Amino acid sequence: MKILLIQPIGHRASGLIPDIVLQSNALAALDTDVTLLTFDGILVKPSEKVKQLTYCKIHPVAAPFLRWLEKTLGRMPILDITLWMNTFLTLSLVPKLTRKKQYDAIHIVESHPKIVPLIILGLAIKERPILLTVRTSIRYNKSQLNQKLKETLKNRDFRNFRGLLVQRMRYSNLINSTMRFLFRKAEKRNQIAFTCESPHSEEAYKDTLFNARFVCIPIAISGSMEILPRSTAREQLKLPLDGTILLSFGVTHRQKNYKIIFQAISQLPRNFTFVHAGKIDHGLPANDPAQLAKEYGCADRTRIVDGFIPQEETKYYFSAANAIILSYTKEFLHASGVLSFATGYNLPVIASDVGQLGEIVRTNRLGLTFTPEDPVSLKQAISEFLKLPESEYNQMRENLKAFAASYSWEDFAQKHLQLYKSLSDTIRKP
């Protein structure tokens, strides 16, 4: 099969980079012809079997101006439309690419905004299977949205404001009716399906995606990783060789909640070190680990590594830690890519009991859970973890090892290939 995967913001640390690369590699390993289309490359290098195309390489004359524009507009918290620019320009290449090559499926793995680019693409091409992966949070009613919009403006949380505003626009009868009409036209021209990683996401979107085809394919679990001796990893990172290290990993975003982490650890004995490793979104100052560590008097036992962590360096952080904290808001419903990495490194988790994340951790006994957005609950979970006997800690690691073997990236790729084939076969039927 010939598959076109589209990730418009692979060059940005905020993109779902490890997931799309693992998905690309898994499909290519099954002798699938995979092309990864991005705006300006991707931070993690896929396998050599994966072909790569970028908008900036195809349009080298315009690329310097577009990069400058992206950098400039990115400084404007309310008017940052660069995510949309990346998406629409990248998708503008698809009609020409599909005329050159007969793809069995076109899969948009990330899109900003979510639905509009899909509709435009569906109207621009014909007789193609088109998929869009949706990752979502709680859907608010009108009154809840109005209140949330007021709160985000008051807190100068402009990133969240933009997302809520787009969601609020969907409650306009005119906008919703127009989108429904255009979606139906695009759907008549092509085979369209939505995919998600969690039944919770499917439930949240059930009434908002025009009764389109919806397929839930859970995120794969990373298999066994290279686990280093803890002392070796800590020496490499210049971390204390003794004592407990609690890790937070990955890009900060609005559905992660760092404030309650520092509220919790500020009230605990100073017998552990907290490490955050990942790019910090400084457009979300209320969720900035570096600032929160100072605000809550935890800077002396906090280590901040602000930047994208290359794939070859992740082993040091996960091998050095005793556990990882996955703190998300109540709105977080979909799968956690960081949990997938933690299982590969057999690293116990202390996770928000929300959506699919909480279910997985509790059901498989991969660690401890706490009430989302509740610092008291998190404080209790950390205290309980610090008192765990060695036998229970080792059992968690065994549970993680077993869970890591339960659903591989090969399984994930096989399920996608079955979906691609079913859509493609439907188009070929006379």
N, C-alpha and C positions, 0 to 999 in steps of 0.2 A: 504493500500500500504506500501511497504518497501522501504525506501529511504536512500541512503548513501550520506551525504553531506561531502565535503572535503575542509578543510581550513588549509593549511600547516603551516601558520605563525600566528595562533591564540595566541601563547605564546608571540608574539612581539607586542609592542604598535603600530607599523606601520600597523598591520593587520586590516581588516575591521571587527572588533570584534563585536560592537553592532549590526550591520546589520545581521551578520550570526546567532547570538544568537536569535535575534528577529524572523528571518526566521525559525530557528529550533523550537523555542517555538510555533510559529504560526502553523507550520505543525503538531507538536505533539498534539496541542490542538484540531485538527480535527481528532483525533484518528488514526494518521499516525504513523507507526513504523519508527522512525527517529534515525539514527546512525550518530554521528558527528565524523569524523576522522580528527585528527590533528597530527602534529609532536610531540609537547610536551605540550599538554593541551591548554587551552584558558583562557584569563584573566578575562572574564566575565562568571559567572556560568550560564549555561542554566538551564531550568526547569528539574525536576527529571524525567520527561517522556522521555527526550532525552538521549539516550545511548551515551557514549563517549568511543572512542578508540584512543590510541596514539602510535606513533612509538616507543617512548622512553620507554613506559611501556611494550610493546611487546618485545623489545630488551633491557632489563635492563643492560646487560653487556656492550653493546656498548654505552649506553646513556651518561655516564660521559665523555667519550672521545669526542663524538659528540657535547656536550654542550661546552666543552673546545675549540674545533675546531671552533665552531660558534662564540664564544667570541673573539678568536684570529683573525680569518679572518675578523670579523666585524670591526676591527681597520684599515683595508687596504681599503682606499676609492675607488681605482680602481679595486682591485681584490676581492671585497666582493662578493663571490659566494654563501654565506650561504642561500640566498633566494632560489636559484636553488637547493641547497642541501636539504633544508627543503621540497621543492616540490617533487623532484624525490624520496627521501626516503619514504615520506608519500604515494605517489602513488604506490610505489613498493609493498605495502601491499594489494592493491586492488585485484589482480588476486586470491590470496589465500582466501580473504574474500568472493569473489563472488562464489568460489567453495563451500564454507560452507553455503552460504545463497543466495537465489534468490532475488536480489534487483530489484525492478521495475524501478529504475532510479539511476544513479550515477552522482551526480552533483558536479562539481569542481567550487567552488565559488571564488577561488583566485588561480592564477598560475603564476609562474615565471620560464622561460619566458612564454608568453601567450599560444602559439599554440603547441610548440614542445612536452611538457609533454602530452597533449591531444592525439597527434598522436601516441606517444609511448604506451600509455595506450590502445588506440584503436587497436593497433597491438598485444597487449599482451592478450586481452580478446576477447570474441566472443559472438554475439547475446545479446548485452546489450544496453539499452538506456544510452548514455553518453552526458552530458551537460556541457558547460563551460560558465560562466558569464564573459563578457568582459566589461571593463571600460576603455575608451580610451580618447585620446586627438586628436588634429589636426594632420592629416597625411601630412607630408611635401614631396615635390618632391625632386629629387636628389640634385639640386643646393641649395635649401633651407636647406636640411639636412647637406650638406657639410659646409655651412656657420654657421649653429647652432653648429656643432661639433667643429669648430674653436673657436667660442665664449665661449663654455663651458670649453674648455681646457684653454683658456686665463684667464677665471674667476675661474679656478680650481674647477669647479662644476662637480666633478667626478660622482656623482649619476646620474645627468642628462645626462652626456656623455655616460654612459653605456646604458641607455635606447635608446638614439638616435643612438648609434652604432648598437644595435640590429635591430632597424628599418631600418638603412642604409643597413644592410646585406640582407634584404628582396628584395632590388633592384638588387641583383646579380641574373642573369638568371639561373645559375646553382643551387643556393640555393633555389630559388623560385620554379623551376621546380621539384627539388627533394622533397621539402615539399608538393607540389601539388600531386605528384605521391604517396607518402606515405599516405597523407591524404585520397586520393581516396581508397586506399587499406583498411585503417582503417574504412572508411565509408561503404565499402561493407560488412565488418564483423559486424558492429554495426549500430544502429540508432544514429546519431550525430546531435546535435543542439546547436546553440549559443544563449545565452540570453543577453539582455542589459537592462539598466534602462531608457535610453533616446533615442528618435528618432535621435538625433544628433550623438550618438555613432553608431547607425545602419548605418547612412549615411556615416560616416567616414570609416567604415569597409566594406562597400558594395562591393567594388572591390578587397578586400584583403583576404577574407576568402573562396576563391575557390567556390563561389556561393553555399555555404552550407545553410542549413535551419537556419533562423535567426528570433528570436521572441523577441519583445520588451515588457517587463513587468515593468512598472514604479515602482520606489521604494515606499513602503508604507509610510504613515504618522503616526507618533506616536500619539496615542489618548491622552486624557486628563491626564496630569501628576499631581503629588502632588506639588502644587504651594504654597510656604510659604509666609507669610507676608514679605515684602521687608526688614523691619527693623530687623526681626528675622534672615533672611538669611545673612544680612550684619554683624550683631553682631557675628554670627558664624564664618564668614570669616575674621573678624576684618577689615572690609572695612568702609569707611566714611558713616555715617548714612544719611548725607545730600548730595545733588548734584547728578549729572548724572553719571552712570557707564556704559561704553561700553565694551562689552565682546567679546573675541575671544576664541573659544573652539576647542579642539581636537589636534591631532598629527600634527606637522608641516610637510609639504612635499613640493616637488618642484612645484606643481601646485597651492600652496597657495602663496600669495604675501604679505609679512609683511612689506617690505620696504616702499611701498607707504602709508601704514597706518601711519608709523612714520613720513614720509615726510609730510603727511597731518596734523596730530595733532600737529606737531612742529610749525605750522603756525596759530594755533587756540588759542583763549583765554583759560586760564587754569581753566576752570570751569567744568571739568569732569575728571574722573579717567578711565584709560584704563586697563583692566584686561585680561591677557592671561592665560588660564588654559588648560594644555595639555602637553604631552611629546614633548620636543624639539629635533629635529634631529640635533645634533651638527656637523654632516657631511655636513650640508648645512649652513656654517657660514654666507653667504650673506642673509640668510633668518631666522636668529636667533633673535627672539623678544627681548631677554635680551641684546644682543649686539647692536641691532638697537636702543633700548631705550636710551642707553648711547651715541651712535653716534649722535643722533638727539636731545639730551638735554631734553629727556622726562622721564628720570628715576624717577624724583620726583613725577610724576603723573601716574606712571605705576606700576602695580603689576603683577609679573610673578610667576606662579605656574608650575614648570617644573616637570612633572611626569604624569603617567597614572591616570586619575580621576576615582575612583571606581563608579559603577553605583548608589550606594546609596548616593553619594555626589554631583551628578550632579544637584540635586534640589536646592542646596544652590547657585550655580553660576548662574543658569538661573533665579531663583527667585530674586536674588540680583540686576541683571542688568536691565537697562532701554531698551537696544537694543543690538543686536549682530551684529558684522561686519563680513561678509563673503567675504573676499578678495581673488579672484582667478586670475590666469593668463588668457590670451586670449586662451590658449590651452585647458582649462578645459571645457569639453563638457557634462559630465555625471551628474548624480544626486548628491546632497549634503546630506549626512547623518546628518550633523549638522543642516541643515534646517528642517529636520524631527523632531529633538529634539526641535528646537525653536518653531515649531508650537504646539507641545504638551504642552509647557509651555506658550503659547500665547505671545511669546516675539518678538516684531517687529524686522525686519532685515534691515541692510544696506548692500546691496549685489552687487557684480560685475554683470553687465548686460551682461552675457555670457551664451551661450548654454541654457539648460533646466532651470538652476537656474534663470537666468534673466527673462525668460518667465513666470515662476511660480510666482515670486514675483510681476512682473508688472500686469499680468492678474488677480491675486487674491488680489492685493493691500495689500500685507503683510508687506510692508515697503517701503524703497526707494532704488533706484539702482544708480550705477555710472559706468562710462566707465572703463573697466578693465585696470589695469596697469597705471592709470592716477591719480596722487596724487591731482591735481587741482580739478578734478571731484569728488573725494572722499571728499576733504575738503568742497566743496559746499554741498554735500549730508549730511555730519555731521552737518554743520552749519544750514542747513534747518531742520534737525531732532531736533536739540537743540531748535529751535524756534517754533516747532509744538504746536498748542493749545491743551489743554487737550482733547477736543472733537475729534480731528483727531487722536490723540494717542490712545484713547479708541476705536475708530472705527477700527484701525489697529488690535488691540487685538481681537475684535469681528470677523474680517475677518480671523484671524489666527485660532480662535476657530472653525469657520465654515469649513475652509479648512482641519483642523485636522480630521474632521468627514467624509471627502469626500472619502478617500481611505484607508481602514484599513489594518492591517497586516493579518487579516483573508481573506480579498479580495485577497491580494498578494499571500497568501498560496493557496487559491482556484485556482487561475490562474496557479500556478506552478503544482498543482495536475492534472489539466486538460491537461497540456503539457506532464507531465510524463506519464499519461494514454494513450495519443495518440501515443507516441513513443513506449510504451510497447505493445499496441494493434497491432501496425504495425509489430513488431517482431513476435508476436504470430500467425499472419495470415499465413496459409499454402501457 
